[in-house]
Amino acid sequence: MHDPLLTLVVPCYNEATRLDTKAFLEWVSARPTRHLLFVDDASTDNTASVLDRLGHQHPRITVLRLSRNHGKAGAVRAGILHEPTSDLIGFWDADLSAPLSEVDQLVDILMSDPDLLCVAGIRVMRLGSRIERSLIRHLLSRVFVTVASLLLKLRAYDTQCGAKLFRRDVARSLFADDFVSPWIFDIELYLRLRTLTPDAELTGHACEHVLNEWKAVGHSRLRLRDFVKGPVDLYRVYRRYR
């Protein structure tokens, strides 16, 4: 199987104290067809300096700095549109809640079927896996995704997991326009993907893959008010895409 060029976009906002630079450096060094593109979303801590040092340590690590804060959706979008050459483009959470060892499995799945346009990691607690997050966050997430799936007729189990890969041209189409919400933009990606396929159910064009490992790392960026705002953003998404 052809080993494709892959660029992984990593959005960063105030990640200076929890960015595992060693893990990122080891991963890209061991894989000659892999690139890392860190997007500094106008961090107010020492993230810029940490990323600059990391970028100087390897030629396949690039740092893109945004002049103002865009939120996760805007930071990922800027990174996707900045990378024109890789065969595959994806995004990954900076805290490595999903370890980089999961990336190769997603690549293999995407390359195994030429009709697949997107593959997304999902978090399912099962025998043999290590999925660690608080019960309350798990329950809130399941309620939100269930409501979103029913409202938007979207057959996805876990829209919000920050581990997704796309074919390059598809990614650039999906990220061409701004998103309604800076946080639940993953849902919009699936809705936009529908317009690129002849099947509204995305059968054969998008795939969810159960991760072997996922762990909530450190202090979450999401607060209670974000869960309260979620339904409002979801309704705004519904209004735009209905």
N, C-alpha and C positions, 0 to 999 in steps of 0.2 A: 504493500500500500504506500502510495506517495506520502511523504512526510511534509505537510504544508507549512508555509510560513504563517505564524500566528503572532498577532500583537494583542497583548492583554492590557486593557486600560484599567488603571487603578485610581479611582477618585480619592482625594485626600483632603480632609479639613481638620486641622489641629490634631494631627496624628503623630507628632514628634515623640511622644513618650511611649507609644505602643506599636510603632511600625517595626516589624521584625525584618530589618534590613539584611541580616545574615541569610534568612530563609529565601528572600527574593533573589539575592545575589547568587546563592548556590543553585537555585532553580534555573535561572537564565544561563548561568555558566555551563551547566550540564547539558543544555539543549540548544544546539546551534541554529535551529530554525525558530526559536522563540524570542520575542521581543517584549519588553515592558515599557509602557507609557504611563508615567505617573502624572496626574493632573492635580496641581495644587490649587484648590478652590479658594484662593485669597485667605489662607490661614493666618491667624493672628498670633500663633505661637512660633516655635522654632522649626516648623515643618519644612519651610523652604530651604533652610541650611542642611537639614538631614537629607532631603532629596537631592540637593546639589552634590553633596559628598557621595551619595549613592550613584548618581549619574556619572561621576568622574571615575568610578571604579569599573565600569563595563561599557563597551561601545554599543551594546544592544539595550541599554537603558536610557530612555529619553524622559525629560521633565518638561511639562508644559505648565506655565504659571498663568493663572487668570487674574486680571486686575481687580475684579470684584467678585463677591460670593454669588454663585449661581444655584447652589443646592446640588444634591447628588445628580439629578437628571441633567442639569446644565453642564456639570463637570464631565459626566460620562459622554454626553453629546459632543462636547468640545474635543474630547480625546478621540472619539470615533471618527469625526470629520477631519481630524488632523492627520490621520493615518491612511494614506491612499494606496499602499503597495502590498500589504499582506494578503494571503489567500483567505484567512479567517481573522475575524476581530471579535473580541469579547470583552466583558468587564468582570472584575473580581473585587470583592470587598478588601479594603486595605488592612483590616484587622486579622485577615486570614482565618476568619471563623470557619470557612471551608479551606482546608490546606491545599497548597499548590499541587500536591500529589493527585488531586482529583481532576486536574486539567486534562491530562493525557487521555483519560477515559472519555471525557466529553469530545475531545478531538477525534478519537477513534470512531465514536458513534456518528458524528457529523460526516466523516469521510467515508463511512461504510455505505451510505446511500446518497446518490447524487440529487435525489429529490428533496432531501432534508435541507431546510434553510436555517434552522435554529435548534439548538439543544440547550436545555436548562437544567441545572441541578435542583433537586428538591430534597426536603428534609422529612424523612419518614423514620420513626423509631421502630426498629425491627431487630430480630436476632442477628448478631454478627456485625451490627453497626454501632457507632458511637455518636449519638445525637444528643447534645446537652444544651438545654435551655430551660428557663423557669416555667413552671406549670401555667402561671398567669399569662405569660407572653405567648405560650403555645395556644392557650384557649382563645385569647384575643385574636391571634393570627388566624385560627381556624374559622372563627365567626366572621371575620372580615372577608377572608377569601371565599367562604361559602356564599355570603351576601353578594359579593362582586360577581361570582360565577352565575348566580341565579339572575341577577339584574342584567348582566351583559351577555348572558348565554355563552359563557366562556368555560370550556371544559379543561380547566387547569387546576391541579391540586395545590401548588405552592407558587404563586406568582411572584412573591417578594424575595425569594432567595437570590442573593447577589452573586450568582455564578452562572453566567450565560455566554454562549458562543454563537456567532453568526457567520455566514458567508459574507465576504467583503461587500459586494454590490448590494446585497440585501440589507446589511447593516447601515450603509450610507443612505439607502432609501428610507429605512425606518427612523433614522435620526435626523432626517433632513429638516424637519420643522420642530419648533419649540413644543414642549409638553405642557399640558394643563397643570399638572402637579409636579413639584420637585421631588416627591417621595414615592408616590405610587405609579410612577411612569412605566414600571414593568407591565402593568395591565394595559396601558396604552400601546406598548410594543406589540402585544398579542393582537390587539384590535387593528393596528396598522398592518400587521402581517396578513390578516384576513384579506385585505385589499390586493395583496400580491399573489394570492392563490385562488384556484377555482373552487376550493372547498372551504366553506365557512367554518367547518369543524377543525380545519388545519390537519386533517388526517394525512399522514405521510409527509408533512412539510415541517412540523414542529414536534419535538420529542422532549419529554421530561425523564431525567435519569436520577435514580435514587442515590444520593451521596452515601459513601461509606462512613464519612466523618464530618461532623459539623459541631462547633462549640461556640456558644456566646462568649466573646472575649472582652473582659474588662467592663468598663462603664458604657452602656448603650447610648447612642446618640438620640434614640427615640425616647420621648417623655410622654407622660399621660396626656398632655394637651395634643400631642401628635396623633394619639389614638382617637381623641375627640374630633380632631380636624379631619381624620381619614374619611368618615362618611360624607363630609361636605365635599371633599375633593372627589370622592367617588361619584357623587351626584353630578358634579361638574363634568367629569369624564363621560358619564352617561348622556348628558345633554349634548356634548359635542359629537359623540360617535353613534348616537341612536339613528 
